[in-house]
Amino acid sequence: MRLATWNVNSLRSRIDRVEAFLERHDVDVLALQETKAKVDQLPLMGLQARGYEVAAAGTSQWNGVAIISRVGLEDVQVGFEGMPGYGDPVAPEARAIGATCGGVRVWSLYVPNGRKPDDPHYVYKLDWLARLREAALEWRDGDTALVGDWNIAPLDEDVFDIKQFARSTHVTPPERAAFQRFIDDGYVDVVRPHTPGPEVYTYWDYFRQRFERNRGLRIDFVLGSPSLAKRVTHAFIDREERAGTGASDHAPVVVDLD
């Protein structure tokens, strides 16, 4: 089975790219983040015509997650138990959706950005990750994949210039510690062994020719439960999908399971 994750930065704007990506790489399951639309606004007919089922969550032009599968889509769950909300009034955001696809429990996750270390959104981010960890402890005994945009660069080599991020989110000790707790719990970054750094990234800002200069961040991950990690035979980052007119600022991450 081939599983992929991609922060698509608007599914409506990039549906042609998504359909082409699925065909080009023969993908069975694709988890999307930042779909940026209500569910009834998503252009799904082409995907369905290709034999894919779609489960999605979205409430506005912000956030939004989806799972696209041609190997089954069962037990769909929007949000995880204990998932915190944000805003005034506080409300859950469309940042997590889970489904069982071909026997694998897939969670498409769009972790809050955090904005700045002194911003309330940063506190929300850490709380969101802590609640996700609590839920994920209950999922690790099965074949589970926690995939998506984590908005964390766990290692210095995951940032093109760590000095430029000294006072920024994504690299602060609390964020990195939150990510590491999933690893300590037994989840495995199944992509890193197949795409070792340095200078291997999944995100490049649109500005200042960051992609052309390879000034990126590695913030999109597939964390597999112990049993799932043993099934991984190959993984890669489709860097070329970031190139060209109309590309998302993230590249897809692809994992093959035996």
N, C-alpha and C positions, 0 to 999 in steps of 0.2 A: 504494500500500500504506500502511496506517495502522499505525504501531508505537507502543506505549505501554510505559511502565515505572511500577511502583508498589510501594513498600514497604507491603505490605498488613497487616503486624503481626498475623499469624495468618490463614492461609487458611481454616482450619476455622471460625473465628469470623466470617469476612466473605465466605464463598462466595456468599451471596445478593447482596451488593454487587458482587462481581467479575462474576457472571453478568449483572447489570443494567447494569454499566458497559460490558461488551463489546457488549451489544445497543444501548445508548443511543448509543454513539459509533461503532458499526460497526467495531470494532477487528479487524485481521487477526492481529497478533502482540502478545502482552502478556508482558513480562518481570516477574516478581515477586521480591520479596525479603522476608525474614523470614516465610517460610511456617510456620515453627515446628512442624514435624511430620516424622515419618518418612514416606517416600514411600507406604507402604502404608496410612497413616492419612489421606491427603488425599482430600477429597470430589470426585472427578473425574467422576462419572457425568453430572451436568448439563452440564458443559463438553463432554464427548464427545458427548452427545446433540445439542448445538448444532453439531457438526462440527469441534470443535477437538481437536488432538492435544496431549499434555502430556508434557514431559520435566522431571523434577524431581530434586533432590538434597536430602536431609535426614536427619539422624541422631538428632535429639532435639527437645525443645521450644524449642531455641535455633536461631537462624540459619535456614538453608534458603532455596533459590532454585529458580525454575522458569521455564520458557518455555511459553507456550500459543499455539498457531498453527493457523490454518485454511488456510495457504498452503504447507504442507509443513514437515516437521521431520526434517532429515537430519543425519548426522555429529555426533550428540550427543557432547559431551565434558564430563565432570564435572571441574572444576578445570583449571587451565592448567599448562603445563610449568614446573616450578620453584616452584610455589605453596607458600609456607611453611605450616607448621602451628603449633599453639599448644597449651599445656597441659602437664601432667605425668602421663603421658608425652606428648611432643609428637605431635600427630595433626592431619591436615588437617581443616579445618572446611568445612561446606557453604556456601561463599560465592561460588562461581562455577560457571556452567554455560553452555556455548555450543552453538549449533545453527544450521544453515543453514535459513532460512525464506524462501521465495520468492526465492531467490538472494542474500539478505542474510545475512551471518554475524553473528548476534546473540549478545552476551554479557550475561547477567544477572549483575550484580556487587553484592555486599554487602560493601563495604570495612569492615574492622574499625573500631570506634569510637575506640579509643585511650585512653578513660577519662580519664586525666590525663597531663600532659606528663612526669611523673616515674614513670609506671607502666610495667611491662614490656609491657603491651598497646600502649602508644604506640610502642615500638620495633618491635613486631610489625607494627603498622599501616604504618609507614614501609618496613619490609622487604617487606611484602605488596605495597605500591604499586610499589616498585622492581622486584620480580619480574614484576608485571603489565606494567609498561612494557616490560621486556625481551621478554616474549611478544608484546605488542601491536605492537612494531616489525615483527614478521613478518607481521602481519595487515593492515597499513595500505594495501597495494597493491590490495586488493580492496574490495568494498562491505562494510564492517564497522561495526557499531554497538556501542559500549561503553556500556551503559546500567545505571542503577541508583542505589542509595544510596551516594554516595561519602563521606559523613560528613566533607566538607570544604566550607567556605564560601570560595570563592577570592577574593572581593572584600569590602571593608568594607560595600558596599551589600547584600551577601547576608546581613547580620545586622541584626536590628532595632535593636540598640544595641551597637556594637563595644566600648564601654567596659566592658560587663558581661562580656565574653569575653576580657578582657585576659590572663588567666592560665588560659584553658581550651583544650581541644583544639578541633579543627575550623578554627581561624584562625591557628595558629602558623606562623611562616615556613617551617619544614621541610615541613609538610603542604601549604601553598600552593605551595611550590616543586615538590613531587612532582606536584601536579595540573598545574602550568604546564608540566612536562616533556612531558606528553602533547600539549599544545597546540603546544609547540615542535617536536614530532615530526611535526606535520601534522594531528593530530586536531582537530576543530572542535566547539565548543559550539554545536550547531545550533539550540538553543532560544532562546538569549539574544537574537538579532536580532528574534525575533517576540514576546518578552516582556521588554522592557527594564525595568530598575529605575529608581529604588529602590523599596523596599517590595513587591517581588515575591518570594514565598517558596514553598517546597514542603513545609515541615515546621513544625508548631506544637505545642509541648508541650501535654499535656492540662491542666496546672496553670495557675492564676492567669488563666484566661480568655485564654490566649495567642492562640487563634484569633480569638475575638471582637474582640480588640484589635489583631489583625494584628501580633503580636510573634513573628515567625517567623524561619526560616533557609532559605536556598536551598542544599540539599545533594544534590538528586537531579538527575542530568544525563543527557543523551544526547550522547555524543561520537562524531562520525562521521568515518570516514576521508575523505580528500580527495574521492574519487569519490562516496561516499555523500552528503557534504555538498552537493554540486552538485545532488543530486536532491530536496532538501528544498524543499517548496513552502509549508509552514505548520507551526506548532507552537504549543501552548498548554498551560497548567497548568489542570487541572480542579479549581479551588479549591473548588467547591461540594461535591465528593466528600468533603472534609474536614469538612463541616458535618453536623449531625444526630446522633442517638443511634447509638452503635456504630461510629463512623467510625474509620479508622486515623488515626494522628497525621501521616501523610504524604498528600499529594495526588498523583494520577497526573499524569504528564507525557506528552503525546501529540505525535507527529511524523507528518506526511504526506510521503510520497515519491511522485514522479511515476513 
